[in-house]
Amino acid sequence: MTSSEQPQNTDISAERAVLSAIMHHNIEAIIKTEDISLRPTDFFYETNSAVFAAMMAFYESKPNGKIDKFSILEHVKAFGSSRIVTMLEDNDYIEALSSSNVGLDSVDGLAMSVKKNSVFRSVINGLESVRDEVEEAIEPKFSLEDLMCLVENKYNIIVEGISNPNAKFQRFGDTFAEWVEDLVDNPCDYAGIPTGFPLYDYSIGRGFRRGSVNMLGARTGIGKSMLSLNFGNNIANSNIPVLYIDTELTKELQLSRLAAARTGIGIYEIETGRFARNPEQLKRVRREVKELEKLNFYHQYVGGWRFEEILSYMKKWVRQVVGVDENGVTKNCVIIFDYMKMMRTEGLNAMKEYQLIGFWCTMLHDFSIRYDVPLFLLIQLNRDGIQNEGQGVAAQSDRTEWLASSFTIFKNKTEDELAESGSEGNSKLIVVKSRYGPSTPGGDWINIRADRSRGSISEGRMQSAARRDAQPDNEEDDDED
């Protein structure tokens, strides 16, 4: 660009000074620009951008070389920029860069000025793009949810440009002392958020870890929603906010299950109001009403929502309800997603269902890391999951398992298993994989007592422990025979 007046959010002096420093200090100056990921596109002026690109290309091929005018022209020609070559040949631009001796210590600040102005311009252009897209998209049928999704998606793209990290090389030992002292000052029993099921927590790595997706799969009707509701109830009772994203049941239907689990009264009695005929049961329900009102336990039915709308809702809940601490770190919370499935047919023209589900799981994984929150994600098992108790049993997409920090199967026991340890529970949890914990050993499982009529699910012992305790009795029976 040629103009007597410098445009807004540009720093021509900084741009030329960075190039001049490279002319004098060679690879050392290039390395300093790499510290903030400076790129040719960050330069506003076309000639500066082309020269910087040529310099980078030169030092890629000759790290110990010394650049000069002819090297720059050669590499600019390689990019096919004949017009820029002509401009450089017709004036003393490169000679002027050579004559200005910029100190190596100044490169950091100069390069940062170029980078910041580039980000400023990018943000302004992004915001103008949002305005143009909103004006173009708005019509009588355009809903507020559609507007939220449009703005949210564009906002995320803009923020990504701002938060590009100035990554430095760090040794493990650089922050080791501070990390150790923080553990000394803040000891804890759990590395994650406990679910109230100690054996399960241990198997996945001491609770739900921040930035993790913990997946549980089951066949239809086994009770995965009831289990997740019990998890959420336990976590909320610990004064930790919980958001229950529900693709199946409305809040009213889930309330009957939650009330049953908290009071021990049957779901049928709760749903029909029969509990009111029993003074003691009525007293228990009213007591739990007061207790539940105190909890930060949130529920949202999302049937028919687009996935982008669900993701936007989750982000809004983290920002507005959970918030951050004095250090800008997201406070403790858990999001339960019950369960991953197709809710609308939009998008199936472009990709198959399993591809779309896999893409959504990737978005949830990225969300959990970006917002530093744990997710508990429920999925359906395919037919292989009826017999198989390993990986590869997730319905719709293998990617659901790939991205999970832990993957657990929830099943009813077989008749033989009930005969062996029915007193320990009628169901079982098998932690197939865990990034942070030991999982459950092959052939072992966590016994689960599921009272589905009352919405109550509790944890029993490990099956291996139950077998060990039963062994002496079996040996005595053999001796008597």
Protein Blocks (a to p, Z undefined) as FASTA:
>chain_A
ZZfbdcehiafklmmmmmmmmmmnmmmlmmmmmmnopafklpmblklmmmmmmmmmmmmm
mmmbccdfklmmmmmmmnopaklmmmmmmpcklmmmmmpccdfklmmmmmmmmmmmmmmm
mmmmmmmmmmmmmmmmpcfklcfklmmmmmmmmmmmmmmmmmoccdddddfklmmmmmmm
mmmmmgcfbfbdcehiaklmmmnogpaaehiacdddddehklpmmmmmmmmmmmmmnopa
cddddfkbcfklmmmmmmmmmnopafklmmnommmmpmklmmmmmmmmmmmmmpccdcdd
fehiafklmmmmmmmmmmmmnopafkopacdddddddddddfbfghjlmpcfklmmmmmm
mmmmmmmmmnopacdddddddfklmmpccehiaghiaklmmmpmbdcddddddfklmmmm
mmnocbdcddfbafkbnbjaehiacdddddfknopacddddfklmmmmmmmmmmmmmmmZ
Z
